[in-house]
Amino acid sequence: MKRYDVIIIGTGQATGTILGNLLEEKKSVAIVEADRVGGSCVNWGCTPTKTLIASARTAHMIKRGSDFGIEVDSYHTNFSKVMDRVNAIRNESNKGFTAWLEETVDFYPGFGTFVDAHTIAIEGTHIYGGLIVIHTGTRARVPSIPGIESVPWLDNKGILALNELPSHLLIIGGSYIGLEFAQAFRRLGSEVTLFESSPQIISKEDEDISEIARSVLEDEGIEIFTSASISSVSQKADQQISVEYQGGTITGSHLLVGAGRIPNSDGLNLSNAGVKIDERGFIIVDDTCRTSVPHIYALGDVNGRGAFTHTSVHDGQVFLSALSDGSKKISDRTLTYSLFIDPPLARVGMNEKQAKQHNIPYLVATKEMASVSRAKEKDETKGRIKILVNKDDDTIIGAAVFGVGGDEVIGMIALAMQAGLRYQTLQETVIPHPTVSELIPWVFSSLQSEA
């Protein structure tokens, strides 16, 4: 049985973060991967979806050409070319990552399972690891809806394997996956109907932010049903798929399920190693990503402490810090994320719902994107900037930048929060004109007590 200093199970973005350092330290490393190298981000998440969204935005802007004095007689979506572009970009990333692994480590394609706390089995081959890193990510949760197993539903992987544009895309789930694909496929030419069981889409966000998102999507012709109780799904003789809910039955050509994620921990035989999981199946870790077994770590989505590429990368940094007796911790990070509908919704820290839940006294400042000069110049005026400030010490505790450029602007607020700056420091900062960022210091002039 071959022995290694480190075995890594899974090749998501934390693997790329830690591998270079391990190799510099002359560690012997084995990497196990049951699917495509690069994990969700490269293959079925960030890279291909944002590439698809870019094509969809191009179609949208062509359609809006007359708003800018550009008359376009006609256009059509060549979906085959759209997907060729998506595949070219994601395949390049996958191939580059794969080549690096094959050149630098012992790479084991196949499904890895624990035999004991130090031994991993991959299709009959056993290897030993002094340290073991689990980085297996998550997969789509299958909702318990009668008939769901009898229809060819799609998850975020399956929808990116389509060769033809859906004529009518039905979507279960009104959060990140559902909303991004809803807008992209609507802009490419599909009819889109979305069902969300909660009273609002993106249910964790403040109601005003959710309502703006709904308005943006409905203005583009997306049909949205909230508080939707789906009683069954079925496939008809003509291969069309029907969703039955309390308001009736809607039939479409394809069904996308984006109703949450579950961890890829259930097939690892974790009990053989003594690794503990929580009630949802996420691997329990401490603040340094260490599991209940001291030499086994869990990084990325599978540990339930973050659901984004950037949190996986940070987990990798925390892991490296732990190996060198450093002080990085998961709890050190200021959580930030973006929903890449158009305009994007970027968030950092708490929203009003969370501040109230934690009994944090706060002030709130808002500014409509319609009053931002850069947004008006680009004729992209939908959205709102919303910033929360701690009433006691003037530090920023959260923000939403929902509007053109918000996915980039949020970084300056995240930096201010990470540094513990008072909002007055941003007010004193001079930022280039004309930009969306330059308005951030002026937003604070509207600070008022919570509703």
ABEGO torsion letter per residue (X at the ends): XBBBABBBBEABAAAAAAAAAAAAAGBBBBBBBABBBGEAAAAABAAAAAAAAAAAAAAAAAAAAAAAGBBBABBBBBAAAAAAAAAAAAAAAAAAAAAAAAAABBBBBEBBBBABAABBBBGGBBBBBABBBBBAEBBBBBBBBBGAAABBBBBAAAAAABABBBABBBBBEABAAAAAAAAAAAAAGBBBBBBBABABBGAABBAAAAAAAAAAAAAAGBBBBBGBBBABBBBBAAGBBBBBBAAEBBBBABBBBBAEBBBBAAAAGAAAAGBBBBAAGBBBBBAAGBBABAABBBBEAAAGABABAAAAAAAAAAAAAAAAGBABBAAABBBBBBBABOBBBBBBEBBAAAAAAAGBBBBBBBBBAAABAAAAAAGBABEBBBBBBBAAAGBBAEBBBBEBGAAAAAAAAAAAAAAGBBAAAAAABBBBOBBAAAAAAAAAAABBBBX
